[in-house]
């Protein structure tokens, strides 16, 4: 049995929101998170000065997360055994560090 709970971070894009990768790396250390995959980056009209991560919709095996900072948004896909509520709490604790 594997005693290490570490998930994996998939690097499939060359660009990411500034500061997002360290947050995602910390998330992979949490129990119940298996795979974290950053996705598409796009621009939006609204401006959010600090990094936020919000659970968007369930996907097969996990959830789609929306990461926002400034006028940039990036999709993040998380495969996990956690419930939506537990994932939201885990993300909040990770962002607070």
Phi, psi and omega in degrees: 000138181278116182277346183270122184277005188296127173274190179235149178254121182271126178257091181246001177232153178270346180237146179216162173300139178301128179087355183286318185300315177300324178294316180294323177297321176294324178296324181294343179278349183279141179297134177097348179260120185261311183220137177236123183233109174292145183238219187294139174254139176212170179259148177229166182282321182290159181236125175240116187293328182248156179298129174231146174234127183231133175290125185262287183221153174287145173235172180296113178090003181176220185215153170266132180247143175251119176259130180229141172203131183063232179253019182247141178231144178223134175283144174224131180253127182240120173268123188206158173264358181287152172285168179300317181298315179295322178295318178299319178294318179298317179296316179300316179294322180293319180290333182287342181283000000 
